[in-house]
Amino acid sequence: MAIPMLQKTLVGAYILRKHLAGQKRYPLALMLEPLFRCNLACAGCGKIDYPDEILNLRLSREECLGAVDECGAPVVSIAGGEPLLHKEMPDIVAGIVARRRFVYLCTNALVMEKKLDQYHPSPFLVWSVHLDGDPQMHDRSVCQPGVYERAVAAIRRAKAAGFRVNINCTLFNDAQPERVAAFFDTVKELGVDGITVSPGYAYERAPEQDHFLTRSKTKQLFRDIFARGDGGRKWAFSQSSLFLDFLAGNQTYHCTPWGNPARTVFGWQRPCYLLGEGYAASFRELMEETDWDAYGTGRYEKCADCMVHSGYEASAVVDTIARPLAAAKVALRGVRTSGPMAPELALDRQRPAEYVHARHVAIKLEEIRGRRKAAGPG
């Protein structure tokens, strides 16, 4: 694994404190989305179709740091949209680092080289560059040629400047195991510190709906990939060994969406970073008033095929604390890539999907227009 010892120590101490306090639900990573605006229009993204009035919204520096303090998670993943389009982003990152929280600053890297000098290397800062495979795979995913090469150039410059750099790789059902394995080899040669890998989530509003993975296809895909890399040990993943084992179908987990709560321009998003089914005004309200048992694979139709790290990494981390020897075994021997898979969660009692996105957009637009009207001309 590519998680530095400082991060393991501080996050581990945080988890231990929560366990000793008897707290069953607590956040591990805050998913912070200060804006939805992006300079790409990726085929698998469900966050590019908002009206301009919403795409123009920004969480302020004070709102971002307030969310970090309110949530208390030891890790903050700043996503979007494209975070580097936010004018206050350097100050936001500096404020989080000053709090000794680990920041994963996600970016498609189109403006990363231009902005790099506004940031300073720190053991608490990681650039998380979006790369969904080799040049052909990635440029097809982001629907624009030449993006892969620009991202690689930005990675090289960041590494030369002393930054930690990870790549964030999302795979779809057209992924070919041998090409993904070769891509991971290339990433290793680039000197990237770690890989975060995940199957794509089936955003209901994404322009292309044909390339999302089912759970069975996800498990076989990751077995075929890891089999080409000594059970995954060949590559440095910035994820727990048991989550990787889960991707390959060797663990049965329920989703723990509270482990990665999301704060967006709409508020605290229910139930998770990927699924917007309502919003809370505060983190406490999110944690105490969300019907967590109504969501997850086997409980809700929209969650049926999800195996994404933002829902299941926290589950795997909690299991690692409960079964450290099992986690160590996978880390040492690699992910098992053959033999029977762990039992799948039953779907026969899941509630049907509700389609509420349009209503929440309408509510936000009404709020924006109401504020504008109250402010008057100019």
N, C-alpha and C positions, 0 to 999 in steps of 0.2 A: 504494500500500500504506500501511497505517496503523501500521507498526512504527516507533517513534521511533529517531532516529539513535543514541542511547546504546545501545539494545538491539541494533541492527544492528552497531555497532562491537564491543561486548563479545562477542556471540555469534559474530560473524565472526572475531574474534581467537581464540576458543576452538576453532572449527573449523579454523583455519589451524594452530594448535598440534598438533591431532590428526593433520592431514595430514602435517605435517613430521615427526612422530614415526612415521609409517607405520602408524598405527592404523586398521584398516578398519571396526571396529564400535565405536561409542561413542554415548552418549546425548545427545540434544539437549534433551529435556524430560522431567522426571520427572512421571509421573502418580500423584499421591499421594491415596489414598483412606483417610482416617483413620477413617471409619465408613461403614456402608451404610444406616443409618437415614435416613428422609426424611419430610417432612411432606406429600408428594404421592404419588400412585400413578399414574404416567404409563403410558399404554397401550403405549408402545414401549420401556419400560424392563425390563431383565431382572434388576434388583437389588432387587426389592421383595418377593420371595417367600421370603426366608430365615427360619428360625425366630427367635423373639425372642432366644434365647440368643446368636445371632450378630449380630442387629441391635443388641443392647445393647453389643457390643464397641466399644472405641475404641483407636486408637493414641495413646499418650501424647505429650506435647510432646517428650520425650527421644527417643522412637522416631521421630517425624516428622523432627526435626532430624538424627538419626542417619542416616536414609535419605537426606536431602539431602546430607550430607557423604559418605556411602558412595558415592552415585551420581555426584556431581560435575557433574550437568547444569546449564547456565546458566539454565534456565527450569524453574519448578515450577508445574504446574497442579494445584490442590487441588480435587478433586471428591468424589463420594460416590455415593449419599446426598446429604444437605444439610449441607455443611461448617459452616454457621453454627449448627447444633445442638450442635456440639462446644464445651464450655465453655472449653477451652484455645486455641481458634482464634486469638484476638487475639495471644496470646504466641507461637504457632506462626508466624504471619505475620511478627511483629516479628523473630523469630529468623532467618527466611529472608531478610528484607530486610536485616538487619544483615550477612548474608553476601554482600550485593550480588548476589543471585540474583533474577531477575524472577519475581514471583508472580502467577499468574492465579487469583484466588479465585472459583471457580464457585458460583453460587447461583441458586435459583429466585426469590429476592427476597421471599419471603413475610415474612421477619423482618429483611430487610436494613435498612429504615429504623430499626427498633428497635435494631439492633446497630451502626449506622454510626459512632456516636461512640466506639466502642471501637477504631477504626482511625485511622490518620493518613495523609494524602496523601503519596505518595512516587513518584518516577519508576520505582521497582522494584515498585510494586503496581498491579495492574489488577483491577477488579471485572469478572467475566465473567458477565453476566446471561443466563439461559436465556430466549430468546424465539423461538418457532418460527413466527413469522408475525404477521399482524394479530390483533385480539382473537378473532375466531371461530376462526381456525386454531390459535392458541396455546392457548386454553382447551379446545379439543377435544383437543389433543395431551396436555395435562396432566390432562384429565378432571375439571376443576373450573372453574366460572364465576368471573369477576372477577379471575383471577390476572394477566392481561395488564395491567389497569389498575393493580394494585398494583405490578407490576414497573416500569412506566413512571414511577410516582410515585417509586419508590426511585431510579431512574436520574436523574431530575431533581434530587433532593435530593443525590445523590452528586456530580453535576457541579457543583452550586452550592457544594458544600463543597470543591471543588478536586481531586477524585479523577479518575483515568483510568477510563473505563468502556467496555467492549466488550460486544457481545451475542454469544451463542453460539446459532446457529440450525441446527437439524437438520431436514432435509426428507425427506418420505416420498412415496409414489407418488400421493397425492391432491393434491400441491402443484400449483397453477396458476401458470404463469410470470408472467402479468400481475399476479396478486395478490402474488407474492413480490417482483417488481420494485417495486410500489407500497409494499410493506412496507419495503423497503430505502430508498426515498425518505423514508418517515416516520422511520426510524432516523437518517437523515442530518439531518433537521430537528430531531431531539431533541438533536443535538450529540454523539452517541455517537462515541467515538474510533475504533472499528474493529468490523468484523464478522468473526466466525469462522463459516464455513458448511460443512456436511458432509451427505452423504446418511446416512440412518439405517442402523445396522448391524443385521442380522437376528438379534437375540438369540433363542436357541432357547427361552428361558423367558418371553419377553415375552407379556403377556396377549393382544395382538392381533398376528397374524402376516400379515394380509392387506395391510399398507400399506408393507412394505419394498420398496426399489427394486432392480431388477436393474441390472447394469452398463450395458447398452444404454439402459435408460430413464434412468439417472442422467446419462449423457452428453448425451442429447437434452434433458432437463430443463434442465441448466445452460447448454447452448447457447441455448435459448429464453429463459432468464432474462438471460444476459449480452447477448444481442442487443437487449434492451430498455434496456440501460444502457451503450451505447457500448463493447461488448466487456468490460463490467465496470468500466471506468475511472470511471464515474459515481459509484461507491461506494468507500468506504475499507475494504478487506479486510485483516485482520491475518494474512495468509497470503502465501506466496511466489507470484509470478506464474506460475511453472511448475506449481505445484499446482493453481491455478485452471485453467490450460490443460489439465492432466490431467483434471480434472472434466468438461471439455467434450470429451474424447475426442481431444485433440491430442497427447498424450504416452503412451508405453507405459512403465510403471514396474513393477518388482517391489516388493513390500512390504519395508520395513526395520523390523520390530517392535522391534528393540533401540534404535531411535532415540527411542522413547517408552516406556521401561520403567515398569511399574506396581508400586507398593508398597501393599498392602492389609492388612486385618486378618488375612488368611490367610498373608501373607508376600509374597515377590517373585513376581508372577504370570507364569506361562508361558502363551503366548509374548508376550502383549500385554495392553494395557488392556481390550480388549473381549472377549478369548477366554481363559477360564480353563481350562487343560488340565493344571495342575499348579503347584506352588509351590516356590520355592527359599528356603533359610534366609538367604542373603546375596546381595548384588548380584553379587559375584564368581562365586558358584555359578550364578546366573542366566545370566550372560554366557558362562561357560566350559563349562557342562554342558547347556545347552539345545540341542536339535537344530533349529537355526534353519531348515535346509533342508527340514524337514518341514512348514513352514507357508507360507501365502501363496496368492494366487490362482494356480491352475494346479498347486498342490501338495497342497492340502487342501480337501475338499469344503465345510467350513464357511466358508472364505475366498473362495468362488467369486465372490460378488457384492460383496465389500467394496471400497469406494473412500474409506474414511474417513481424515480428516486424521491421526489418531493412528498410522496405518500408513504413509501415503504422503507426508505433509508432509516427513518426514525424507529420503525418497527424492528429492523435488523440491529440497530445500535442497542436498543433495550434488550434484545435477545443476546447480544454479545456480552452485556453485563451479567445476564442470568446464566449464560453458558459459555464462559470464556474459553474452555477447552475445545468446544466445538468450533468456535471462531478461529482459534489458533491452528486447529487441524486443517481447516480450509486454507488459511493463509500459508501454511507450510507445504501442504501437498497439492494445492491448487483446487480449482472447482471441478467436481466430478462431471464428466461430459458423456457418460453412457450409463445404462442401467435404468431401472424404473424411476419415474418422477414422483415427487411428493404428491399427496392427494390434492385435488383442486377444490376450491370453494364452490359449494352448490349455488346455483342461480335460481332455483325454483321458487324462492320466496322473496326475490328482489321486487321492490316497488317500481312501478313504471316511471319513466322519465317525465319530468316537468320542464316546460320550456318557458323560462321566465326572463331571459336575457333582455328581450325587447322592452319589458316593463321596467326593468331597472335602468336601462338607458333613458327611457322617457322620463322617469323620476329625476334622474340627474340633469337632463336638459331643462326640465321645468325649474329645478333649483338654480341652475346657472342663469337662466333668463329672468327669474325672479330677482336675483341679486343685481343683475344688470339694470333692470327696471327701477329697482329701489335706489340705485346709485344715480340715476338720472342721466341726462345727456353729457357726453364728454368723458 
